């Protein structure tokens, strides 16, 4: 019952594949075919054939589940940036703006990781969107766009002797549009980017040709997992797809056996079935002496196929590095330490390290293009602006960025730990280090995952100043009230029996010296009058008469 076509290639368009020229097919055809198969399995299209109606065709998509888990494990906690000290009063605010205000950082990281995890290659374009005004009259400021591209739409060309230098990138894909006669049709868009020029085509017609103001190709290529000697990366699903295909085939075979014997075949020998009444609670009598009636029973032992399925499933987990417990397998609840958890997830941590190595280089290149784009299209962003929460800690730090300085484009990538962290244990560890003088507040904030520790420290200092000022105001008001009470009744407020009497040596001084005369900006008498008013009250409480609907004229309360 096993389908003989299980080894056939999946035929599905890789999300908008266009017709290729002979040269493009010769260079990129095999890569695009691999993308097509990987996307098909990731999206759940595992079968290249359709079975007859009524027959089971199971698709258990471990490929997609494992790939999504690895992607979330690597990028789920985001990334942080650490800039050079020389420009850390300007650059952090620019990167925060580009990633979090101009773009949605979390969704972009997930999309980049998804493209790389499925195809093995991620392409990201950095562009600038000029200010514009919509039809409602709202003004939209210019922004930097971080655009993850479909890997099947990008055709890069590297320097023949330097695999890290892109000399030419072609972006090519189809889109729907309305023709002049009003009919809907598809068009092919092509954009060719070089260090010098940017050229755009619709079908074969050139629609734009302009200089490239950045002077570099604004596209970054990231290998998911690097392969020595190859310009392309290795995806997270390459090793899982053959096992997942076999798993589904065996599952369908088992389903066929179960379905076949769920409605068993009745075998009759020595009699005619037409003379026998079918259905439950029926009794057959008068059968010939040699007649036999029985159901065809299953003699297949399913234990072997089930054990084979378990072997395939374990193999998929082992090759992807994802533990079985990660996909919801029941396990006893325990307070596992971070070290023990890291050992349990060691294969996945190794894969994460490999991916972080490649994506870290790519994100540094993206940040370089972001800063270059801002310096080019918005020159004012190069100047120090205290309103952006930047902190100038050293007089040697310049007020304006020098665009020829390589440090003006550098930002290291900091990856938070993907494993859960017990904050109480972490805080105790940091507290002990600080008590021993082995940890600074800035590095402590870094360990706790704060992206911009300098700004956080300033925020904490400002909050502490406000707390001290608020406490001083309360103490000042209390001192004024105490002075007023002392001046009115001659008794020190909250005086205990063991304390000295008013007027004795060392007792509280008079109101002029203790309260009212201390500060000219504080109206102690007014505060004292408020205290007296609150102490004695201004209104006489009303009294209700239960037997009379009317109340006394001087009563404020009335029966409703």
C-alpha positions in Angstrom: 0.0 0.0 0.0 3.0 2.2 0.3 3.0 4.9 -2.4 5.8 4.4 -4.9 5.9 8.1 -5.7 7.2 9.1 -2.2 10.6 9.9 -3.6 9.3 12.3 -6.2 10.2 16.0 -5.8 7.6 18.3 -4.4 6.4 20.7 -7.1 5.4 24.0 -5.6 6.4 27.6 -6.3 8.7 29.1 -3.7 6.4 32.0 -2.9 6.5 33.8 -6.2 9.2 32.2 -8.3 9.5 33.9 -11.7 10.6 32.6 -15.0 14.4 32.5 -15.2 16.8 33.2 -18.1 19.1 30.4 -19.1 22.0 32.0 -17.3 20.0 32.5 -14.1 18.7 28.9 -14.2 22.2 27.5 -14.7 23.6 29.4 -11.7 20.6 29.5 -9.4 18.3 26.7 -10.6 19.4 24.1 -8.1 19.2 26.6 -5.2 15.7 27.7 -6.1 14.6 24.0 -6.4 15.9 23.4 -2.9 14.1 26.5 -1.6 10.8 25.2 -3.2 11.0 21.8 -1.5 12.0 23.3 1.9 9.1 25.8 1.8 6.7 23.0 0.8 7.6 20.8 3.8 7.7 23.8 6.2 4.2 24.8 5.2 2.8 21.2 5.4 2.7 20.2 1.7 4.5 16.8 2.1 2.8 14.8 -0.6 3.5 15.1 -4.3 0.3 13.1 -5.1 -3.3 13.0 -3.9 -4.9 9.7 -2.8 -8.4 8.6 -3.8 -11.4 10.0 -2.0 -12.0 8.3 1.3 -8.4 7.1 1.8 -6.4 8.5 4.7 -3.5 10.9 3.8 -1.9 12.0 7.1 0.6 14.9 7.2 2.4 15.3 10.5 4.4 18.4 10.1 7.5 17.9 12.3 9.5 19.9 9.8 7.6 23.1 10.5 7.3 22.5 14.2 11.0 21.9 14.8 12.1 24.8 12.5 9.8 27.2 14.3 11.0 26.1 17.7 14.7 26.6 16.7 13.8 30.0 15.3 12.0 31.1 18.5 14.8 29.7 20.7 17.4 31.7 18.9 15.6 35.0 18.3 12.8 34.9 20.9 14.6 37.1 23.4 15.8 39.6 20.8 19.3 41.0 20.4 21.0 44.0 21.9 23.6 46.4 20.5 26.8 47.6 22.1 28.4 50.6 20.4 31.9 52.0 20.6 32.5 54.3 23.6 33.6 57.2 21.4 30.0 57.5 19.9 27.9 55.8 22.5 26.2 59.1 23.3 24.8 59.3 19.7 24.7 55.9 17.9 22.5 53.9 20.4 19.6 56.3 20.0 19.9 56.0 16.2 19.8 52.2 16.3 16.9 52.2 18.7 15.0 54.4 16.4 15.7 52.4 13.3 14.9 49.0 14.8 12.0 49.9 17.2 10.4 53.1 15.9 10.9 52.9 12.1 10.5 49.1 12.1 9.1 46.3 14.3 12.2 44.7 15.7 10.6 41.5 16.9 8.7 40.7 13.7 11.8 41.5 11.6 14.0 39.2 13.6 11.5 36.4 13.3 11.1 36.8 9.6 14.9 36.9 9.0 15.3 33.8 11.1 12.4 32.0 9.3 13.9 32.8 5.9 17.3 31.6 7.0 16.0 28.5 8.8 13.9 27.3 5.9 16.1 28.1 2.9 19.5 28.4 4.5 19.9 32.0 3.2 18.5 35.3 4.4 18.7 38.5 2.4 17.9 41.9 4.0 17.7 45.2 2.1 18.1 48.5 3.9 16.3 51.5 2.3 15.2 55.0 3.2 11.5 56.1 2.9 11.3 59.8 2.4 8.8 62.0 4.3 5.3 62.0 2.8 1.8 63.2 3.5 -1.3 61.0 3.1 -4.6 62.0 1.7 -6.0 62.8 5.2 -3.3 65.4 5.6 -1.2 63.5 8.1 2.5 64.0 7.8 4.8 60.9 8.0 8.4 61.5 8.8 11.2 59.8 6.9 12.3 56.4 8.2 14.8 53.7 7.6 13.3 50.5 6.3 14.7 47.0 7.1 13.3 44.8 4.5 13.7 41.0 4.7 13.5 39.6 1.1 12.3 36.3 -0.1 15.4 34.2 -0.8 14.0 33.0 -4.1 13.7 36.6 -5.4 17.4 37.6 -4.9 20.2 36.8 -7.3 23.5 38.0 -5.8 26.8 38.2 -7.5 30.0 38.3 -5.4 33.5 39.4 -6.2 35.3 36.5 -7.8 38.1 36.6 -5.2 36.2 37.9 -2.2 33.0 36.1 -1.1 32.2 38.8 1.4 31.9 41.6 -1.2 28.7 41.9 -3.2 29.3 43.6 -6.5 25.8 43.2 -7.9 22.4 42.1 -6.7 19.3 41.5 -8.8 15.9 41.4 -7.1 13.3 39.8 -9.3 9.7 38.8 -8.6 6.1 38.9 -10.0 3.3 41.1 -8.9 -0.3 41.7 -9.8 -1.4 44.9 -11.5 -4.1 46.5 -13.6 -3.4 47.0 -17.3 -4.5 50.0 -19.3 -7.6 48.1 -20.5 -8.7 47.4 -16.9 -7.8 43.7 -16.9 -5.8 42.2 -14.1 -2.4 40.8 -15.2 1.0 39.8 -13.7 4.1 41.9 -14.2 7.8 41.1 -13.5 9.6 43.6 -11.4 13.4 43.7 -11.6 15.8 45.8 -9.6 19.5 45.8 -10.2 21.7 47.3 -7.5 25.4 48.1 -7.7 27.8 50.3 -5.8 27.2 53.1 -8.3 23.7 52.8 -9.7 20.1 51.5 -9.0 18.1 50.5 -12.1 14.5 49.3 -12.1 12.5 47.4 -14.8 8.9 46.4 -15.3 8.9 43.4 -17.5 11.7 44.4 -20.0 11.0 48.2 -19.9 13.4 50.3 -17.8 11.4 52.6 -15.5 14.2 54.2 -13.4 17.9 54.6 -13.4 19.5 56.7 -10.6 22.9 57.0 -8.8 23.3 55.0 -5.6 23.9 57.7 -2.9 25.2 55.2 -0.3 28.1 54.0 -2.6 27.6 50.3 -1.5 25.0 47.6 -2.4 22.4 48.0 0.4 21.7 44.3 0.7 23.0 41.9 3.3 23.3 38.1 2.8 23.3 35.9 6.0 24.1 32.2 5.9 21.9 30.2 8.3 24.7 27.8 9.0 27.9 28.3 7.1 29.3 25.6 4.7 33.0 25.7 4.0 33.7 26.7 0.4 30.0 27.4 -0.5 28.4 30.8 -0.9 25.1 29.4 0.4 24.0 28.4 3.8 22.5 25.2 5.2 18.9 25.3 6.4 17.5 23.8 9.6 15.2 21.4 7.7 17.5 19.7 5.2 18.1 16.8 7.5 14.6 16.5 8.8 12.7 16.4 5.4 13.6 12.8 4.4 12.7 11.5 7.8 9.5 13.4 7.9 8.5 12.1 4.5 9.2 8.5 5.6 7.3 9.1 8.9 4.2 10.2 7.0 4.4 7.3 4.6 4.6 4.7 7.5 1.8 6.6 9.2 -0.5 6.3 6.2 0.4 2.6 5.8 -0.6 1.9 9.4 -3.8 3.9 8.9 -4.7 1.8 5.8 -4.3 -1.4 7.8 -6.5 -0.1 10.6 -9.1 1.2 8.2 -9.1 -2.1 6.3 -9.8 -4.2 9.3 -12.1 -1.7 11.0 -14.8 -2.8 8.5 -13.7 -6.5 8.2 -14.5 -8.6 5.1 -16.9 -11.5 5.8 -15.9 -14.8 4.1 -18.7 -17.4 3.3 -17.9 -20.9 2.0 -20.5 -23.5 1.1 -23.4 -21.0 1.0 -24.7 -18.1 -1.0 -24.5 -14.6 0.5 -27.7 -13.6 -1.2 -29.7 -15.9 1.0 -28.2 -14.5 4.2 -29.7 -11.4 5.9 -27.0 -8.8 6.7 -27.0 -6.5 9.8 -26.6 -6.6 13.6 -28.6 -9.0 15.8 -29.3 -11.4 12.9 -29.3 -15.2 13.3 -28.4 -17.4 10.3 -29.9 -20.9 10.3 -30.3 -23.7 7.9 -26.8 -23.4 6.5 -25.4 -26.4 4.7 -23.3 -28.9 6.7 -20.0 -27.9 5.2 -20.7 -24.1 5.2 -18.3 -21.7 7.0 -18.8 -18.0 7.8 -16.0 -15.9 9.3 -14.5 -12.4 9.2 -11.1 -11.8 7.7 -8.9 -11.0 10.7 -5.7 -8.9 10.8 -2.6 -11.0 11.2 -0.3 -7.9 11.0 1.7 -7.1 14.1 1.7 -3.3 14.3 4.4 -3.3 17.1 7.2 -3.2 14.5 5.9 -0.2 12.5 5.1 1.7 15.7 8.7 1.2 17.0 10.0 2.3 13.6 7.9 5.5 13.9 9.5 6.1 17.3 13.0 5.7 15.8 12.2 8.2 13.0 10.8 10.7 15.5 13.8 10.4 17.8 16.1 10.8 14.7 14.3 14.1 13.8 14.8 15.4 17.3 18.5 14.4 17.4 19.3 15.9 14.0 17.5 19.2 14.7 18.9 19.4 18.2 15.4 20.0 19.7 14.7 17.8 22.8 11.5 15.8 22.7 10.3 17.6 25.9 10.4 20.9 24.0 7.4 20.0 21.8 5.1 19.3 24.8 6.1 15.8 25.9 5.0 15.2 29.5 7.8 15.4 32.1 8.0 15.7 35.8 8.1 19.3 37.2 11.4 20.1 38.7 13.5 23.1 39.8 16.3 22.4 37.3 19.3 24.7 37.6 20.5 26.8 34.7 23.6 24.6 34.3 21.6 21.4 34.3 19.2 22.9 31.8 22.0 24.0 29.5 23.4 20.4 29.6 20.0 19.0 28.8 19.7 21.4 25.8 23.3 21.1 24.8 22.7 20.0 21.2 20.3 22.9 20.7 22.7 25.3 22.3 25.4 24.1 19.9 23.1 24.8 16.9 22.2 28.2 18.4 25.9 29.1 18.7 26.5 28.2 15.1 23.5 30.4 14.0 24.5 33.3 16.2 27.9 33.3 14.7 26.5 33.8 11.2 23.6 36.1 12.1 25.8 38.2 14.3 28.0 39.1 11.4 24.9 39.9 9.3 23.3 42.1 11.9 26.5 44.1 12.3 26.4 44.7 8.5 22.8 45.7 8.7 23.5 48.2 11.5 26.4 49.6 9.4 23.9 50.2 6.5 21.3 51.7 8.9 23.8 54.3 10.2 25.1 55.0 6.7 21.6 55.6 5.5 20.8 58.0 8.3 24.0 59.9 7.9 23.3 60.3 4.2 19.6 61.2 4.1 19.4 62.9 7.5 22.7 64.7 8.2 21.3 66.2 11.4 21.3 62.8 13.1 25.1 62.9 13.2 24.9 65.7 15.9 24.6 64.9 19.6 21.0 65.5 20.8 20.4 65.3 24.6 16.7 64.9 24.0 17.4 61.3 22.7 18.6 60.2 26.2 22.1 60.1 25.0 24.7 60.6 27.7 28.0 62.4 27.1 30.3 61.0 29.8 33.6 62.2 28.4 34.7 65.6 27.0 36.7 63.8 24.4 33.4 62.5 22.8 32.7 64.7 19.8 29.4 66.6 19.4 29.2 65.6 15.7 30.0 62.2 14.2 32.8 62.0 11.7 31.4 60.0 8.8 34.9 59.0 7.7 35.6 57.3 11.1 35.1 53.5 10.9 34.0 53.5 14.6 30.9 55.6 13.6 29.4 52.5 11.9 30.4 49.7 14.4 28.0 48.1 16.8 28.6 44.7 18.4 25.7 42.2 18.8 24.9 41.0 22.3 22.7 37.8 22.5 20.8 37.2 25.7 20.7 33.7 27.0 17.9 31.7 25.3 17.5 29.6 28.4 15.2 30.7 31.3 17.1 32.4 34.1 16.2 32.4 37.8 16.3 36.1 38.5 16.6 35.6 42.3 19.7 33.5 41.8 21.1 35.9 39.3 20.5 38.9 41.5 22.2 37.2 44.5 25.2 36.4 42.3 25.5 40.0 41.1 25.0 41.3 44.7 27.8 39.2 45.9 30.1 40.3 43.1 29.3 43.9 43.8 30.0 43.5 47.6 33.4 42.0 46.7 34.1 44.9 44.3 34.2 42.5 41.3 31.1 44.0 39.5 30.1 47.5 38.5 26.5 48.7 38.2 26.9 49.1 34.4 28.1 45.5 33.9 25.4 44.3 36.3 22.7 45.9 34.1 24.3 44.2 31.1 24.0 40.8 32.7 20.4 41.5 33.5 19.7 42.1 29.8 19.4 45.9 29.9 20.2 47.0 26.3 21.4 50.6 27.2 22.8 50.5 30.7 24.1 54.1 30.7 20.6 55.5 30.0 19.2 53.1 32.7 21.7 54.3 35.2 20.8 57.9 34.5 17.1 57.1 34.9 17.8 55.5 38.3 19.9 58.5 39.4 17.1 60.9 38.4 14.5 58.8 40.2 16.7 58.8 43.4 17.0 62.6 43.2 13.3 62.9 42.9 12.8 60.6 45.9 15.2 62.7 48.0 13.5 65.9 47.0 10.1 64.5 47.8 11.3 63.3 51.2 12.9 66.7 51.9 9.5 68.4 51.1 7.7 66.1 53.5 10.3 66.7 56.2 10.2 70.5 55.7 6.4 70.5 55.9 6.5 68.4 59.1 9.1 70.7 60.6 6.9 73.8 59.9 3.9 72.1 61.4 5.8 71.1 64.5 7.1 74.6 64.9 3.6 76.0 64.6 2.3 73.6 67.3 5.2 74.5 69.6 4.6 78.2 69.2 0.8 77.8 69.8 0.7 75.5 72.8 4.3 75.5 74.0 4.5 71.7 73.9 6.9 69.9 71.6 5.0 67.5 69.3 5.4 63.8 69.9 7.4 64.6 73.1 7.9 61.5 75.3 7.8 61.7 79.1 11.5 61.3 79.3 12.2 64.3 77.1 13.0 67.7 78.3 10.2 70.2 79.1 9.7 73.2 76.7 12.1 76.0 77.5 14.6 73.8 79.3 18.2 73.7 78.1 18.5 71.7 74.9 14.7 71.8 74.2 13.1 72.6 70.9 13.7 76.3 69.9 11.0 78.8 69.4 8.9 78.8 66.2 10.8 81.7 64.7 14.1 79.8 64.8 12.7 76.3 64.3 10.0 76.7 61.7 8.5 79.8 60.5 11.6 81.8 60.2 13.7 79.1 58.6 12.7 79.7 55.0 11.0 82.7 53.5 9.5 80.6 50.7 7.4 78.5 53.1 4.2 79.9 54.6 4.3 78.0 57.9 1.3 80.0 59.4 -0.9 79.0 56.4 0.0 75.3 56.9 -0.6 75.7 60.7 -4.1 77.2 59.9 -4.9 74.2 57.7 -3.8 71.8 60.5 -6.1 73.7 63.0 -9.0 73.6 60.5 -8.6 69.9 59.9 -8.2 69.2 63.7 -11.3 71.2 64.8 -13.5 70.9 61.8 -15.7 73.6 60.2 -19.1 71.9 60.0 -21.4 70.5 62.7 -22.5 67.0 61.9 -26.2 66.6 61.2 -28.7 64.3 63.1 -31.6 62.5 61.5 -35.0 62.3 63.2 -36.4 58.8 62.5 -40.1 59.8 63.3 -40.1 63.1 61.4 -39.4 63.6 57.7 -38.3 67.1 58.3 -35.0 67.9 60.0 -33.7 70.8 62.0 -32.7 73.8 60.0 -29.1 73.6 61.1 -28.8 69.9 59.9 -26.9 69.3 56.7 -28.0 65.7 56.3 -31.4 64.9 54.9 -33.3 61.6 54.6 -33.7 60.5 51.0 
